[in-house]
């Protein structure tokens, strides 16, 4: 299935993996709408992309705003959801503030679900939805119970939606360690040491690039006989 002349919406498409997906679909001949809750980020991203890219400011925590935005957007072919918040998710369960903990599901789970709820009428026949979780769903560690549960919830949501929304295809990408801006708060020298330490046991013992993760989203958009699947992009970390 070709992406030529298709219309693709990337929620979270102004940075990191989402921006790499936007670049990739443009190379495939599609037009892209990148969306974020920050208008300045939308403007900056569209200025870096080609004339086939437009932007949309949308707050995925506001269901009413989502409904209005997609009613105005018109028909499109594929939705990619890479948006995520990076609040504190680690720590012993006994120390977790449960009220604050609920907020960790707001964007990546509830936000994704709200968007999917309101895009169905706008999607063309043969369209697809691709969500995003993370390898913490499969490799929990001490202090990660909350983030493990959130990532796992996205995977189960993917499978449920694949059944409910058919023939719209619904899949997810599960990235491992990817070089995105979320790591920039660590000084560069220490950052590279940490990457090396975290990836040394992987079959591919290096950090992944956003452009490599983007290839998984391209595949899932184009793979017309694939639905309800979770595609790992983790340098083989899940097999060791």
Order of alpha helices (4+ residues) and beta strands (2+ residues): beta-alpha-beta-alpha-beta-alpha-beta-alpha-alpha-beta-alpha-beta-beta-alpha-beta-alpha-beta
